């Protein structure tokens, strides 16, 4: 995202106002397209998954919450797969 912001900043500096008016609609479309595309990554389904591992790391230690047996546990594993469908 930072690289895209720098690219748009440079494009704006290199173009005249008239040319930028034509280019701006594509930049706006790309901006909203990226935000809509990234929205599923910030969905509520990932919050219970993170809090589940955070509670376990507080109760049993950090390495317990990172073990494969915990990660393949029923609750954590189901929450992980629910992230793929956009929940």
DSSP file (Angstrom, degrees, kcal/mol; ACC not computed):
  #  RESIDUE AA STRUCTURE BP1 BP2  ACC     N-H-->O    O-->H-N    N-H-->O    O-->H-N    TCO  KAPPA ALPHA  PHI   PSI    X-CA   Y-CA   Z-CA
    1    1 A X     >        0   0    0      0, 0.0     4,-2.3     0, 0.0     5,-0.1   0.000 360.0 360.0 360.0 -38.3    0.0    0.0    0.0
    2    2 A X  H  >  +     0   0    0      2,-0.2     4,-2.4     1,-0.2     5,-0.2   0.914 360.0  51.3 -65.4 -40.7    2.9    2.4    0.7
    3    3 A X  H  > S+     0   0    0      1,-0.2     4,-2.2     2,-0.2    -1,-0.2   0.896 110.5  48.9 -63.3 -39.7    4.4    1.6   -2.6
    4    4 A X  H  > S+     0   0    0      2,-0.2     4,-2.4     1,-0.2    -1,-0.2   0.890 109.7  51.9 -66.5 -38.3    1.1    2.4   -4.4
    5    5 A X  H  X S+     0   0    0     -4,-2.3     4,-2.3     2,-0.2    -2,-0.2   0.910 110.7  47.7 -64.3 -41.5    0.8    5.6   -2.4
    6    6 A X  H  X S+     0   0    0     -4,-2.4     4,-2.5     2,-0.2    -1,-0.2   0.893 110.7  52.5 -65.4 -39.0    4.3    6.7   -3.5
    7    7 A X  H  X S+     0   0    0     -4,-2.2     4,-2.7     2,-0.2    -2,-0.2   0.922 110.8  46.2 -63.1 -43.9    3.5    5.8   -7.1
    8    8 A X  H  X S+     0   0    0     -4,-2.4     4,-2.5     2,-0.2    -2,-0.2   0.897 111.3  53.0 -65.8 -39.6    0.3    7.9   -7.1
    9    9 A X  H  X S+     0   0    0     -4,-2.3     4,-1.8     1,-0.2    -2,-0.2   0.921 112.4  44.3 -59.6 -44.8    2.2   10.8   -5.5
   10   10 A X  H  X S+     0   0    0     -4,-2.5     4,-1.8     2,-0.2    -2,-0.2   0.890 111.5  53.1 -68.6 -39.6    4.8   10.6   -8.2
   11   11 A X  H  X S+     0   0    0     -4,-2.7     4,-1.2     1,-0.2    -2,-0.2   0.913 109.1  49.7 -61.2 -41.3    2.3   10.3  -10.9
   12   12 A X  H  < S+     0   0    0     -4,-2.5     3,-0.3     1,-0.2    -1,-0.2   0.890 110.4  50.0 -65.4 -38.5    0.5   13.4   -9.7
   13   13 A X  H  < S+     0   0    0     -4,-1.8    -1,-0.2     1,-0.2    -2,-0.2   0.815 112.2  47.8 -69.5 -29.7    3.7   15.3   -9.6
   14   14 A X  H  < S+     0   0    0     -4,-1.8     2,-0.3    -5,-0.1    -1,-0.2   0.652 102.7  73.4 -87.0 -15.6    4.6   14.3  -13.1
   15   15 A X  S  < S-     0   0    0     -4,-1.2     2,-0.1    -3,-0.3     0, 0.0  -0.690  78.9-118.9-104.1 152.6    1.3   15.1  -14.8
   16   16 A X     >  -     0   0    0     -2,-0.3     4,-2.5     1,-0.1     5,-0.2  -0.329  36.4-103.1 -75.6 167.9   -0.4   18.4  -15.6
   17   17 A X  H  > S+     0   0    0      1,-0.2     4,-1.7     2,-0.2    -1,-0.1   0.886 121.6  51.0 -61.8 -39.4   -3.7   19.3  -14.0
   18   18 A X  H  > S+     0   0    0      1,-0.2     4,-1.0     2,-0.2    -1,-0.2   0.916 112.9  44.8 -66.1 -42.6   -5.6   18.4  -17.2
   19   19 A X  H  > S+     0   0    0      1,-0.2     4,-1.9     2,-0.2     3,-0.4   0.879 110.0  55.9 -67.8 -37.3   -4.0   15.0  -17.5
   20   20 A X  H  X S+     0   0    0     -4,-2.5     4,-2.8     1,-0.2    -1,-0.2   0.855  98.6  61.5 -65.5 -33.9   -4.5   14.3  -13.8
   21   21 A X  H  X S+     0   0    0     -4,-1.7     4,-0.6     1,-0.2    -1,-0.2   0.887 109.1  42.8 -58.0 -38.4   -8.2   14.9  -14.1
   22   22 A X  H  < S+     0   0    0     -4,-1.0     4,-0.5    -3,-0.4     3,-0.3   0.866 117.6  45.5 -74.8 -36.9   -8.4   12.0  -16.6
   23   23 A X  H >X S+     0   0    0     -4,-1.9     4,-1.7     1,-0.2     3,-0.9   0.797  97.3  73.4 -76.3 -29.3   -6.1    9.8  -14.6
   24   24 A X  H 3X S+     0   0    0     -4,-2.8     4,-2.7     1,-0.3     5,-0.2   0.822  89.1  58.7 -60.0 -34.4   -7.8   10.5  -11.2
   25   25 A X  H 3X S+     0   0    0     -4,-0.6     4,-2.0    -3,-0.3    -1,-0.3   0.866 107.2  47.9 -65.2 -33.9  -10.8    8.4  -12.0
   26   26 A X  H <> S+     0   0    0     -3,-0.9     4,-2.4    -4,-0.5    -1,-0.2   0.872 111.1  50.6 -71.5 -36.8   -8.6    5.3  -12.5
   27   27 A X  H  X S+     0   0    0     -4,-1.7     4,-2.5     2,-0.2    -2,-0.2   0.913 111.1  48.7 -65.9 -42.5   -6.8    6.0   -9.3
   28   28 A X  H  X S+     0   0    0     -4,-2.7     4,-2.4     2,-0.2     5,-0.3   0.919 111.6  49.1 -63.2 -43.6  -10.1    6.3   -7.4
   29   29 A X  H  X S+     0   0    0     -4,-2.0     4,-2.4     1,-0.2    -2,-0.2   0.917 112.9  47.8 -62.0 -43.1  -11.3    3.1   -8.9
   30   30 A X  H  X S+     0   0    0     -4,-2.4     4,-2.4     2,-0.2    -2,-0.2   0.887 109.7  53.4 -64.9 -39.1   -8.1    1.3   -8.0
   31   31 A X  H  X S+     0   0    0     -4,-2.5     4,-2.0     2,-0.2    -2,-0.2   0.952 113.8  40.8 -59.9 -51.0   -8.2    2.7   -4.4
   32   32 A X  H  X S+     0   0    0     -4,-2.4     4,-2.5     1,-0.2     5,-0.2   0.854 112.5  56.1 -69.5 -33.4  -11.7    1.4   -3.8
   33   33 A X  H  X S+     0   0    0     -4,-2.4     4,-2.1    -5,-0.3    -1,-0.2   0.911 108.7  47.0 -62.8 -41.6  -11.0   -1.9   -5.6
   34   34 A X  H  X S+     0   0    0     -4,-2.4     4,-2.0     2,-0.2    -2,-0.2   0.907 112.6  49.3 -65.8 -41.3   -8.0   -2.5   -3.2
   35   35 A X  H  X S+     0   0    0     -4,-2.0     4,-1.2     2,-0.2    -2,-0.2   0.901 112.5  46.8 -66.8 -40.1  -10.1   -1.6   -0.2
   36   36 A X  H  X S+     0   0    0     -4,-2.5     4,-0.6     1,-0.2    -1,-0.2   0.891 113.6  50.0 -67.0 -37.9  -12.9   -3.9   -1.2
   37   37 A X  H  < S+     0   0    0     -4,-2.1     3,-0.3    -5,-0.2    -2,-0.2   0.824 113.8  44.2 -69.3 -31.3  -10.5   -6.7   -2.0
   38   38 A X  H >X S+     0   0    0     -4,-2.0     3,-1.4     1,-0.2     4,-0.6   0.628  91.4  85.8 -87.6 -13.9   -8.7   -6.3    1.4
   39   39 A X  H >< S+     0   0    0     -4,-1.2     3,-1.5     1,-0.3    -1,-0.2   0.868  81.8  59.0 -57.8 -39.9  -11.9   -6.1    3.4
   40   40 A X  G >< S+     0   0    0     -4,-0.6     3,-0.6    -3,-0.3    -1,-0.3   0.752  98.6  61.0 -63.6 -19.2  -12.3   -9.9    3.8
   41   41 A X  G <4 S+     0   0    0     -3,-1.4    -1,-0.3     1,-0.3    -2,-0.2   0.711 103.8  50.1 -77.1 -18.7   -9.0  -10.0    5.5
   42   42 A X  G << S+     0   0    0     -3,-1.5    -1,-0.3    -4,-0.6     2,-0.2  -0.372  85.0 133.9-113.8  52.0  -10.2   -7.8    8.3
   43   43 A X    X   -     0   0    0     -3,-0.6     3,-1.6    -2,-0.1     4,-0.5  -0.616  68.8-109.3-103.7 161.6  -13.4   -9.6    9.1
   44   44 A X  T >> S+     0   0    0      1,-0.3     4,-1.0    -2,-0.2     3,-0.8   0.714 107.5  75.0 -63.7 -20.8  -14.8  -10.6   12.5
   45   45 A X  H 3> S+     0   0    0      1,-0.2     4,-0.7    42,-0.2    -1,-0.3   0.753  93.3  53.3 -64.6 -22.7  -14.1  -14.3   11.9
   46   46 A X  H <> S+     0   0    0     -3,-1.6     4,-2.1     2,-0.2    -1,-0.2   0.713  96.5  67.9 -84.1 -19.9  -10.4  -13.7   12.5
   47   47 A X  H <> S+     0   0    0     -3,-0.8     4,-2.8    -4,-0.5     5,-0.3   0.946  99.9  46.0 -67.2 -48.6  -10.9  -12.0   15.9
   48   48 A X  H  X S+     0   0    0     -4,-1.0     4,-2.3     1,-0.2    -1,-0.2   0.873 111.8  54.1 -61.8 -32.8  -12.2  -15.1   17.7
   49   49 A X  H  X S+     0   0    0     -4,-0.7     4,-1.8     2,-0.2    -1,-0.2   0.935 112.4  42.6 -64.7 -45.2   -9.4  -17.1   16.2
   50   50 A X  H  X S+     0   0    0     -4,-2.1     4,-2.3     1,-0.2    -2,-0.2   0.907 115.2  48.7 -67.9 -41.1   -6.8  -14.7   17.5
   51   51 A X  H  X S+     0   0    0     -4,-2.8     4,-2.7     2,-0.2     5,-0.2   0.857 107.6  56.7 -69.3 -31.9   -8.4  -14.3   20.9
   52   52 A X  H  X S+     0   0    0     -4,-2.3     4,-1.7    -5,-0.3    -1,-0.2   0.933 112.4  40.6 -62.4 -45.8   -8.6  -18.1   21.3
   53   53 A X  H  X S+     0   0    0     -4,-1.8     4,-2.2     2,-0.2    -2,-0.2   0.849 113.9  54.4 -72.7 -32.1   -4.9  -18.4   20.8
   54   54 A X  H  X S+     0   0    0     -4,-2.3     4,-1.9     2,-0.2    -2,-0.2   0.924 109.0  47.5 -66.4 -43.2   -4.2  -15.4   23.0
   55   55 A X  H  X S+     0   0    0     -4,-2.7     4,-2.2     1,-0.2    -1,-0.2   0.895 112.6  49.8 -63.6 -38.9   -6.2  -16.8   25.9
   56   56 A X  H  X S+     0   0    0     -4,-1.7     4,-3.2    -5,-0.2     5,-0.5   0.883 108.7  51.8 -67.7 -37.1   -4.5  -20.1   25.5
   57   57 A X  H  X S+     0   0    0     -4,-2.2     4,-1.3     1,-0.2    -1,-0.2   0.852 111.3  47.9 -69.5 -31.5   -1.0  -18.5   25.5
   58   58 A X  H  < S+     0   0    0     -4,-1.9    -2,-0.2     2,-0.2    -1,-0.2   0.909 118.8  39.9 -70.5 -41.6   -1.9  -16.6   28.7
   59   59 A X  H  < S+     0   0    0     -4,-2.2    -2,-0.2    -5,-0.2    -3,-0.2   0.896 135.8  14.0 -74.8 -40.9   -3.2  -19.7   30.4
   60   60 A X  H  < S-     0   0    0     -4,-3.2    -3,-0.2     1,-0.2    -2,-0.2   0.467 113.7 -89.6-119.4  -4.1   -0.6  -22.3   29.2
   61   61 A X     X  -     0   0    0     -4,-1.3     4,-1.3    -5,-0.5     3,-0.5  -0.115  39.4 -82.8 105.9 153.2    2.3  -20.3   27.7
   62   62 A X  H  > S+     0   0    0      1,-0.2     4,-0.7     2,-0.2     3,-0.4   0.896 123.7  52.1 -59.0 -45.8    3.2  -18.9   24.3
   63   63 A X  H  4 S+     0   0    0      1,-0.2     4,-0.4     2,-0.2     3,-0.3   0.776 102.8  59.5 -69.7 -24.7    4.7  -22.1   22.9
   64   64 A X  H >4 S+     0   0    0     -3,-0.5     3,-0.8     1,-0.2     6,-0.3   0.897 104.6  50.3 -66.4 -38.5    1.6  -24.1   23.9
   65   65 A X  H 3< S+     0   0    0     -4,-1.3    -1,-0.2    -3,-0.4    -2,-0.2   0.626 111.4  49.6 -74.9 -12.0   -0.6  -21.9   21.7
   66   66 A X  T 3< S+     0   0    0     -4,-0.7    -1,-0.2    -3,-0.3    -2,-0.2   0.412  84.1 113.6-104.9  -0.2    1.8  -22.3   18.7
   67   67 A X  S <> S-     0   0    0     -3,-0.8     4,-2.2    -4,-0.4     3,-0.4  -0.384  75.0-121.8 -71.2 151.8    2.0  -26.1   18.9
   68   68 A X  H  > S+     0   0    0      1,-0.2     4,-2.0     2,-0.2    -1,-0.1   0.843 111.5  59.2 -63.0 -35.3    0.6  -28.1   16.0
   69   69 A X  H  4 S+     0   0    0      1,-0.2    -1,-0.2     2,-0.2    -4,-0.1   0.877 109.3  44.0 -64.1 -35.3   -1.8  -29.9   18.2
   70   70 A X  H >4 S+     0   0    0     -3,-0.4     3,-1.4    -6,-0.3     6,-0.3   0.907 112.2  51.9 -72.4 -41.9   -3.3  -26.6   19.3
   71   71 A X  H 3< S+     0   0    0     -4,-2.2    -2,-0.2     1,-0.3    -1,-0.2   0.794 112.5  45.5 -67.1 -27.3   -3.4  -25.3   15.8
   72   72 A X  T 3< S+     0   0    0     -4,-2.0    -1,-0.3    -5,-0.2    -2,-0.2   0.292  86.9 125.9 -96.8   9.2   -5.2  -28.4   14.5
   73   73 A X  S <> S-     0   0    0     -3,-1.4     4,-2.7    -5,-0.1     5,-0.3  -0.285  74.6-110.1 -61.3 153.3   -7.6  -28.3   17.5
   74   74 A X  H  > S+     0   0    0      2,-0.2     4,-2.2     1,-0.2     5,-0.2   0.909 112.2  42.1 -56.3 -51.1  -11.3  -28.3   16.5
   75   75 A X  H  > S+     0   0    0      2,-0.2     4,-2.2     1,-0.2     5,-0.2   0.953 119.5  42.0 -65.4 -51.0  -12.2  -24.8   17.6
   76   76 A X  H  > S+     0   0    0     -6,-0.3     4,-2.1     1,-0.2    -2,-0.2   0.912 115.3  50.4 -64.0 -42.8   -9.1  -23.1   16.2
   77   77 A X  H  X S+     0   0    0     -4,-2.7     4,-1.9     2,-0.2    -1,-0.2   0.894 110.4  49.1 -65.2 -41.1   -9.1  -25.1   13.0
   78   78 A X  H  X S+     0   0    0     -4,-2.2     4,-2.0    -5,-0.3    -1,-0.2   0.913 111.2  49.8 -64.6 -42.9  -12.8  -24.4   12.3
   79   79 A X  H  X S+     0   0    0     -4,-2.2     4,-1.0     1,-0.2    -2,-0.2   0.870 108.6  53.9 -63.9 -35.5  -12.2  -20.7   12.8
   80   80 A X  H  < S+     0   0    0     -4,-2.1     4,-0.5     1,-0.2     3,-0.5   0.914 110.7  45.1 -64.7 -42.8   -9.2  -20.8   10.5
   81   81 A X  H >X S+     0   0    0     -4,-1.9     3,-1.0     1,-0.2     4,-0.5   0.809 104.6  62.4 -72.2 -29.2  -11.3  -22.3    7.7
   82   82 A X  H ><>S+     0   0    0     -4,-2.0     5,-1.6     1,-0.2     3,-0.7   0.779  92.7  66.5 -65.9 -25.2  -14.2  -19.9    8.2
   83   83 A X  G ><5S+     0   0    0     -4,-1.0     3,-1.0    -3,-0.5    -1,-0.2   0.812  92.1  62.0 -64.0 -28.8  -11.8  -17.1    7.3
   84   84 A X  G <45S+     0   0    0     -3,-1.0    -1,-0.2    -4,-0.5    -2,-0.2   0.790 101.6  49.8 -71.0 -26.9  -11.6  -18.4    3.8
   85   85 A X  G <<5S-     0   0    0     -3,-0.7    -1,-0.2    -4,-0.5    -2,-0.2   0.404 120.3-103.8 -94.3   4.3  -15.2  -18.0    3.1
   86   86 A X  T < 5       0   0    0     -3,-1.0    -3,-0.2    -4,-0.3    -2,-0.1   0.720 360.0 360.0  87.5  22.5  -15.3  -14.4    4.3
   87   87 A X      <       0   0    0     -5,-1.6   -42,-0.2   -44,-0.1    -4,-0.2   0.446 360.0 360.0 -89.7 360.0  -17.0  -14.8    7.7
